Amino acid sequence: MRTYRMVARPRPSLAAWLVLAGLALCGPLAAIAQDADSGSGRVLTLPECIRLALDNSPTLLMAEEQRYIAGKDVSTAKGAFLPEVSLNRNWGESERTDFDLTQYTSFDEQYFTFDSAGDSTAWLARMTAESGTADETVISSMGTWSGGASLNLFNGFSKFANLSAAKHNLRAVEADLGYTREQVIQSVVTAYFNLLRYQKLAEVALETREQAAKELERTETYFRLGSAAKSNVLQQRVRLENTKLDLVVAQNNVKKAFADLAYAMNQPLAATFDIDPSVLATDFAIDSVEDLYSEALTNRLDLASSQHTLEARRKNITTASAGLWPSVNLSANYSRSKNESPYRFGAQESENLSWGYSVSWSVFDRMRTINGRAQAKANARIAEYQLEQARLNAQVEVRQLHNSLVEARERVNVSRETIEQSKEELRLAQERFRVGAGTTLDVIMAQVNLANSRAQEVQAMCDFLIFQSQLHRAVGRSAWRI
């Protein structure tokens, strides 16, 4: 008696068993798939997620305020060329009390004079006599209106240097704002592709679980027909439970990736939404590293910011040297006053108009100007070194990202070939097990290899797109077209 005949005869029953197993698994697997892909039904594309992130980014809002401050610095530097005008109004009242002042009383006293003929002449004399003491209070007030204007004609070219430095600082802040914007976009792109990555890995885990469940049903059928041992069934059950655990982990990774995307969009408590998987399509094109170097040095906004910062520091040298030059100022003043005090000097109302110029030159300022100029030169050299270091960092970043892109592209190609080979390996392992020439471990290893190959393809594709986005930012392009 040969077991091969027993296996070959009930082939219709085997097909029936497989059909029944498939029907039995449709309900649970559909429920799992629905739970894995559950969402609100609202689909947000990558550009929509980027717009939401840009609209609500505190980082960008802080950068906007920095630009506002830099703009006001430019206005302040322009204002140094204008005259300074001031108006003043002073008014005061005083009350003075003198105590125990001697009081005097005036009276007329009549006198007579006689001439040689004996005729008399009467005349009056004004007399003053003390009448006692008393307190005396005097109230006086004084008000003044005044206005003045002054204009600096020359201050060692510092005003021109300050204006130029402020403009360069503004351009540097604007470049920083643009670079910060690209960093926000890149963070959203990375989180978006990571969510797609884990969703695809969850799909792979779900397919692997379905495959393990079908293989268990097939092995149990063989066991009932007597062509498989009990240990084979137990091994397949262990394999199925492991795939269930992998699916749970994959689904949890999807939830964590969604939380990361919501955080990148500055909406950590956002309701669940779906994303568009079509962004995974790419032609895997990569530019030459030499062209990328040139593009990065020309277009990177952080390098432009460093360049403008260097120019501003150089202008500060001129500002620090202003003390070596004379300062020339014009001035004019007008005042009008009204004094109601009995002790005033001059008229009750008066006005004054004055104008002139002044020239000052600090001959020795205890080395403040010399030391300040030396410090400004040192700051300019530091800015120059920082620019050079930023260029080196950009070149290294471009090379590393280029290498990562090439690696990811090769991984995609290899994983796709491996998937086809793993499918064939699984088919052969299943056939060998069916005819009794193979073991359950061969089938399980083939299943594991196929699942790993699919996961590696997903990982490589998402890595390529993330590295591509980072490379676009590194060479001065937009991290993603919106």
Secondary structure, DSSP 4 states (H G I P E B T S, - for coil): --HHHHHHTTHHHHHHHHHHHHHHHHHHHHHHHHHHT---S-EE-HHHHHHHHHHT-HHHHHHHHHHHHHHHHHHHHHHTTSPEEEEEEEEEEEEEEEEEEEEEEEEEEEEEEE-TTS-EEEEEEEEEEEEEEEEEEEEEEEEEEEEEEEEEEEETTHHHHHHHHHHHHHHHHHHHHHHHHHHHHHHHHHHHHHHHHHHHHHHHHHHHHHHHHHHHHHHHHHHHHTSS-HHHHHHHHHHHHHHHHHHHHHHHHHHHHHHHHHHHTT-TTPPP-EE-GGGG--------HHHHHHHHHHH-HHHHHHHHHHHHHHHHHHHHTGGGS-EEEEEEEEEEEEE--TT-SS-SEEEEEEEEEEEE--S--TTHHHHHHHHHHHHHHHHHHHHHHHHHHHHHHHHHHHHHHHHHHHHHHHHHHHHHHHHHHHHHHHHHHHTTSS-HHHHHHHHHHHHHHHHHHHHHHHHHHHHHHHHHHHTTS-SS--
